[in-house]
Amino acid sequence: MDEDDFSRYVNNPLWPILVETVHAMVMYKYHKAYVKERLIHEQPNISPRRLAAELGIPLGEALVILYEIRGKAGKTGSSAPQPSTT
């Protein structure tokens, strides 16, 4: 599987829980800001696994950061798909 294929993760029913957990991490906003302001310009095609290794962060956090920065969160501004209530 291509590591940049986020659909495997985003379509998983646990994705919203991962996003919620990552957003609760103390250093998340600082890691995201660093990636957005520095790393993404130097390495625009960085994989989630490589980002996790370079920053020493969990793979899940790297996935959420790259998903949000690369604009794959959709037009609603939400970082996670909302679960169906039906």
Buried (B, 14 or more C-beta within 10 A) or exposed (E): EEBEEBEEBBEEEEBBEBBEBBBEBEEBEEBBEBBEEEBBEEEEEBBBEBBBEEBEBBBBBBBBBBBBBEEEBEEEEEBBBEEEEE
